[in-house]
């Protein structure tokens, strides 16, 4: 008849369990990562304005008639600066960061006409997810859960 040996062990204050507790706590709120994502979007969107839609191959120029009426030497989509400023400093509404979701954009009423175009106006999109962002942001989330590190893109 085979003999069995029984081994019993008990862990008291095991090393590493604090880290697991920290990871579980961080998984309850991704706000610090959403702050980094907001800053990343802000940087990409401002660059798109600065390059006149470079992310999309360039925005279509203003019509001569509209350019004359507009009377502003400012670049496309920057006449008063209101729309540009709403994405350049995304710390106000409608940018809503919760524990497990975040919304970013602008509340400027006429923004949708530029973003999507109209029958009289070409679309000049300025709100977008940067290429490769989903993978990059996923890695940020994993790093945050694992060790609490955030990237503090803008400080």
C-alpha positions as CSV (number, residue, x, y, z in Angstrom):
1,X,0.0,0.0,0.0
2,X,1.5,3.4,-1.0
3,X,2.5,5.8,1.7
4,X,1.4,9.5,1.5
5,X,3.2,12.4,3.1
6,X,1.2,15.4,3.9
7,X,2.7,18.8,3.9
8,X,0.8,21.8,5.3
9,X,2.0,25.3,5.2
10,X,0.6,28.6,6.4
11,X,1.7,32.1,5.3
12,X,1.9,34.8,7.8
13,X,2.4,38.3,6.5
14,X,3.7,37.1,3.1
15,X,5.7,39.5,1.1
16,X,4.0,40.7,-2.1
17,X,0.4,40.6,-0.7
18,X,0.6,44.3,-0.1
19,X,1.3,44.8,-3.8
20,X,-1.7,42.7,-4.7
21,X,-3.9,44.8,-2.4
22,X,-2.5,48.0,-4.0
23,X,-3.3,46.5,-7.5
24,X,-6.8,45.8,-6.5
25,X,-7.2,49.3,-5.1
26,X,-5.9,50.8,-8.3
27,X,-8.3,48.7,-10.4
28,X,-11.2,50.6,-8.7
29,X,-10.3,53.9,-10.2
30,X,-8.4,54.7,-13.4
31,X,-8.6,58.5,-13.0
32,X,-4.8,59.0,-13.0
33,X,-4.5,57.2,-16.3
34,X,-7.5,59.2,-17.7
35,X,-5.6,62.4,-16.7
36,X,-2.7,61.2,-18.9
37,X,-5.0,60.2,-21.7
38,X,-6.6,63.7,-21.6
39,X,-3.2,65.3,-21.8
40,X,-2.2,63.0,-24.7
41,X,-5.4,63.9,-26.6
42,X,-4.9,67.5,-25.9
43,X,-1.3,67.4,-27.3
44,X,-2.5,65.5,-30.4
45,X,-5.4,67.8,-31.1
46,X,-3.4,71.0,-30.6
47,X,-0.8,69.6,-33.0
48,X,-3.6,68.9,-35.5
49,X,-4.7,72.5,-35.2
50,X,-1.1,73.7,-35.6
51,X,-0.6,71.7,-38.7
52,X,-4.0,72.7,-40.2
53,X,-5.4,69.2,-40.1
54,X,-2.1,67.5,-40.7
55,X,-3.4,64.3,-39.0
56,X,-5.9,64.1,-41.9
57,X,-3.7,65.1,-44.7
58,X,-4.5,68.8,-44.3
59,X,-7.8,70.7,-44.1
60,X,-9.4,72.0,-47.2
61,X,-8.6,75.7,-47.6
62,X,-11.2,78.4,-47.0
63,X,-13.2,79.5,-50.0
64,X,-12.1,82.9,-51.2
65,X,-15.6,84.3,-50.5
66,X,-15.6,83.0,-46.9
67,X,-12.0,84.1,-46.3
68,X,-12.9,87.6,-47.4
69,X,-16.0,87.7,-45.2
70,X,-14.1,86.2,-42.2
71,X,-11.6,89.0,-42.3
72,X,-9.2,87.2,-39.8
73,X,-5.6,86.5,-40.5
74,X,-5.7,83.6,-38.1
75,X,-5.4,80.0,-39.4
76,X,-8.3,77.8,-40.4
77,X,-10.7,77.1,-37.5
78,X,-9.1,79.8,-35.4
79,X,-11.0,83.0,-35.8
80,X,-11.9,84.0,-32.3
81,X,-9.8,81.2,-30.6
82,X,-12.8,79.9,-28.7
83,X,-12.8,76.5,-30.4
84,X,-9.0,76.1,-30.3
85,X,-8.9,77.1,-26.6
86,X,-11.6,74.6,-25.7
87,X,-9.4,71.7,-26.8
88,X,-6.0,73.3,-25.9
89,X,-7.0,73.3,-22.2
90,X,-9.3,70.3,-21.6
91,X,-9.7,70.7,-17.9
92,X,-13.3,71.9,-18.0
93,X,-16.6,70.4,-19.1
94,X,-17.6,68.3,-21.0
95,X,-14.4,66.5,-20.1
96,X,-15.8,64.2,-17.5
97,X,-13.5,61.8,-15.7
98,X,-15.0,59.1,-13.5
99,X,-13.4,56.1,-11.9
100,X,-14.0,53.8,-14.9
101,X,-14.8,56.0,-17.8
102,X,-13.9,59.4,-19.3
103,X,-15.4,61.7,-21.9
104,X,-13.3,64.3,-23.7
105,X,-14.3,66.9,-26.3
106,X,-15.7,70.4,-26.5
107,X,-19.0,72.2,-25.7
108,X,-18.6,74.8,-28.5
109,X,-21.9,74.6,-30.3
110,X,-20.6,75.1,-33.8
111,X,-17.7,72.5,-33.4
112,X,-19.9,69.7,-34.9
113,X,-20.2,71.6,-38.1
114,X,-16.4,71.8,-38.5
115,X,-15.9,68.2,-37.3
116,X,-18.5,66.6,-39.6
117,X,-19.0,69.2,-42.3
118,X,-22.3,70.4,-43.8
119,X,-23.7,70.8,-47.2
120,X,-22.0,74.2,-47.4
121,X,-18.9,73.5,-45.4
122,X,-16.2,70.8,-45.8
123,X,-15.4,68.7,-42.7
124,X,-12.3,69.7,-40.9
125,X,-12.0,67.1,-38.1
126,X,-10.1,68.0,-35.0
127,X,-11.3,65.5,-32.5
128,X,-9.9,62.0,-33.1
129,X,-8.2,59.1,-31.5
130,X,-4.5,59.3,-32.4
131,X,-3.0,56.4,-34.3
132,X,-1.8,53.6,-31.9
133,X,-3.4,55.3,-28.9
134,X,-5.6,52.4,-27.8
135,X,-2.5,50.1,-27.5
136,X,-0.5,52.8,-25.8
137,X,-3.2,53.7,-23.4
138,X,-3.8,50.0,-22.6
139,X,-0.1,49.7,-21.7
140,X,-0.5,52.7,-19.5
141,X,-3.4,51.1,-17.7
142,X,-1.4,47.9,-17.2
143,X,1.6,49.8,-15.8
144,X,-0.7,51.8,-13.5
145,X,-2.4,48.7,-12.1
146,X,1.0,46.8,-11.7
147,X,3.0,49.5,-10.0
148,X,0.9,52.7,-9.7
149,X,3.0,54.5,-12.3
150,X,1.4,57.2,-14.4
151,X,3.1,59.1,-17.2
152,X,2.4,62.7,-16.2
153,X,2.6,63.9,-19.9
154,X,1.8,67.4,-19.0
155,X,2.5,67.5,-15.3
